[in-house]
Structure formats: structure tokens, C-alpha cells
Amino acid sequence: MSDLGPRLESALAFLQDANCLADVGADHGFFAIEAIKRGLAKRAVAIDDKPAPLGRATEHIAAVGLAGVILPILADGLPREVACDTVAILGLGGITIAEILGAADLSVVTRLILGPQSEPAATRLWLEQNGFKLVAEAFVRERGKHYQILAAVKGTMTLSEAEREFGPLILEARNPAFRAYVAKRLHQLENGRKHALDAVRKDDLERRIAALKELIR
Ligand SMILES: C[S@@+](CC[C@H](N)C(=O)[O-])C[C@H]1O[C@@H](n2cnc3c(N)ncnc32)[C@H](O)[C@@H]1O
């Protein structure tokens, strides 16, 4: 495993022959740098809406001699004039990711790589309602936290509520990280049920426990 860690490694694994990679919320810039170094993208733009992280990315890009290949851009979201075939948005909330996608011109985009830190259902609902289908998903644990990484291409899909939350392909694979996450959540909910004082709360927790158990049956 590289210094990038399993979360960004999973996202890199979902890149496919990008002519141009737009990394929105690039921060340190390492995702775009590694994509270029590994030959997964020919050129890239590293976008951030804050000068300090963009400055860091610019320094890192220059330090590895990629200043002519990765263009740093200070912008909120994906500027409409950036015409890249692959867009990565990693480490932002699921609602923010959906808002960035909704405001962007995605006409030349063929692949999205998304890593919602929270509210993954909001990102998947946006994909479902805007002509994208999931082609790969990963569920990884990094420094005690769990992350979902999604790859989507143009197409259609219909998801259930559970699939929006956890991902149809994650639910199909039910890898050890996912099983460990569900086991931990079950333990928390069962503890809550044990100490719940009113019947409504107890019923709600029982319903959620049953739904979670169903996911790893
Ligand atoms: C938590 S960091 C994630 C960095 C990197 N993508 C990763 O996954 O490791 C989020 C970065 O996104 C930037 N950001 C937040 N909202 C943004 C927006 N609307 N447009 C562009 N960048 C944004 C922040 O300034 C920050 O540098």
C-alpha cells in the first residue's frame, strides 16, 4: 500500500485511461499527482476553492516536476469551462458532491469517481436521477473510519433505500470491512435498545436493527 492509504488507492483503482482528470477538492493534490505518475491520466486539473490548500497542491505538483501536466485552479466546484472526461470528487460530503455535480456541465464526462465522506445516499440519488449508473464501489477502512468510493458512468439504474445508503455493489460484495462496520453499528443500536426508555424509541431501534441484520444475512 502506498502513502495514499486505502481510501485514495481505491479511488485510483477506479480510474481508467483518463485523457483529462478533474480533481475537485484537490487539497494536497496527491490524487492527481499519483494518477499522472501511474499513467492513469494524461493530464489533470487540481481544483480547490481555498487558496491555502491550492497553494499546497501547487507546491507538491511543482516538487514532482508535473507543473506542465497538472493545472491548479482556484474555483468553487467544477468550472463549466473545464472539459475533462473524468471527474473525481473525494472527501467531501455527499450533499456537497451532488450540488457540485448539479451545477457542472458534464456533457463530455464519461466517468465519475466519488468519495462521499457522509450522506452517501444523497450522492447516489443524484446519480440515479441524472443519468448515471454505478459500475464499481469500494468499502474501505482507514485509520478507524469507514469510507465508500463509487465509480459511475452514463446510464440508468434504480436503487432501493438500502442500496442508496450502502451501495448495490458494496451490498453484493459484503467485504470484511463492511461486515465489521455493520457489526459495530448493530452493537451500538442493540446497546441503545437495551437502555431505551420509551416504546416508540425501542420500536424504532428494533426496526433499524432488523434492517441492518438483513444486509449481512
Ligand atoms: C477533506 S479535503 C479532501 C481532499 C482530497 N480530495 C482527499 O480526498 O484526500 C476537502 C477539500 O475540498 C475543498 N473544497 C470544499 N468544498 C469545495 C468546493 N465547493 N469546490 C472546490 N473545493 C472544495 C476543501 O478546501 C478541501 O481542500
Ligand as a Chemical Component Dictionary entry (heavy atoms), coordinates in Angstrom:
data_LIG
# 
_chem_comp.id                   LIG 
_chem_comp.type                 NON-POLYMER 
_chem_comp.pdbx_formal_charge   0 
_chem_comp.three_letter_code    LIG 
# 
loop_
_chem_comp_atom.comp_id 
_chem_comp_atom.atom_id 
_chem_comp_atom.alt_atom_id 
_chem_comp_atom.type_symbol 
_chem_comp_atom.charge 
_chem_comp_atom.model_Cartn_x 
_chem_comp_atom.model_Cartn_y 
_chem_comp_atom.model_Cartn_z 
_chem_comp_atom.pdbx_ordinal 
LIG C1  C1  C 0  -11.277 16.889 3.159  1  
LIG S1  S1  S 1  -10.437 17.612 1.810  2  
LIG C2  C2  C 0  -10.324 16.229 0.709  3  
LIG C3  C3  C 0  -9.054  16.233 -0.045 4  
LIG C4  C4  C 0  -8.848  15.121 -1.048 5  
LIG N1  N1  N 0  -9.810  15.193 -2.135 6  
LIG C5  C5  C 0  -8.932  13.781 -0.364 7  
LIG O1  O1  O 0  -9.932  13.093 -0.531 8  
LIG O2  O2  O -1 -7.997  13.443 0.380  9  
LIG C6  C6  C 0  -11.682 18.590 1.018  10 
LIG C7  C7  C 0  -11.084 19.689 0.136  11 
LIG O3  O3  O 0  -12.132 20.165 -0.702 12 
LIG C8  C8  C 0  -12.096 21.566 -0.760 13 
LIG N2  N2  N 0  -13.463 22.007 -1.095 14 
LIG C9  C9  C 0  -14.549 22.019 -0.278 15 
LIG N3  N3  N 0  -15.635 22.455 -0.957 16 
LIG C10 C10 C 0  -15.213 22.718 -2.222 17 
LIG C11 C11 C 0  -15.857 23.220 -3.392 18 
LIG N4  N4  N 0  -17.166 23.532 -3.383 19 
LIG N5  N5  N 0  -15.128 23.385 -4.514 20 
LIG C12 C12 C 0  -13.804 23.093 -4.528 21 
LIG N6  N6  N 0  -13.132 22.629 -3.445 22 
LIG C13 C13 C 0  -13.828 22.444 -2.311 23 
LIG C14 C14 C 0  -11.569 21.988 0.604  24 
LIG O4  O4  O 0  -10.964 23.268 0.567  25 
LIG C15 C15 C 0  -10.564 20.870 0.913  26 
LIG O5  O5  O 0  -9.268  21.213 0.474  27 
# 
loop_
_chem_comp_bond.comp_id 
_chem_comp_bond.atom_id_1 
_chem_comp_bond.atom_id_2 
_chem_comp_bond.value_order 
_chem_comp_bond.pdbx_ordinal 
LIG C1  S1  SING 1  
LIG S1  C2  SING 2  
LIG S1  C6  SING 3  
LIG C2  C3  SING 4  
LIG C3  C4  SING 5  
LIG C4  N1  SING 6  
LIG C4  C5  SING 7  
LIG C5  O1  DOUB 8  
LIG C5  O2  SING 9  
LIG C6  C7  SING 10 
LIG C7  O3  SING 11 
LIG C7  C15 SING 12 
LIG O3  C8  SING 13 
LIG C8  N2  SING 14 
LIG C8  C14 SING 15 
LIG N2  C9  SING 16 
LIG N2  C13 SING 17 
LIG C9  N3  DOUB 18 
LIG N3  C10 SING 19 
LIG C10 C11 SING 20 
LIG C10 C13 DOUB 21 
LIG C11 N4  SING 22 
LIG C11 N5  DOUB 23 
LIG N5  C12 SING 24 
LIG C12 N6  DOUB 25 
LIG N6  C13 SING 26 
LIG C14 O4  SING 27 
LIG C14 C15 SING 28 
LIG C15 O5  SING 29 
# 
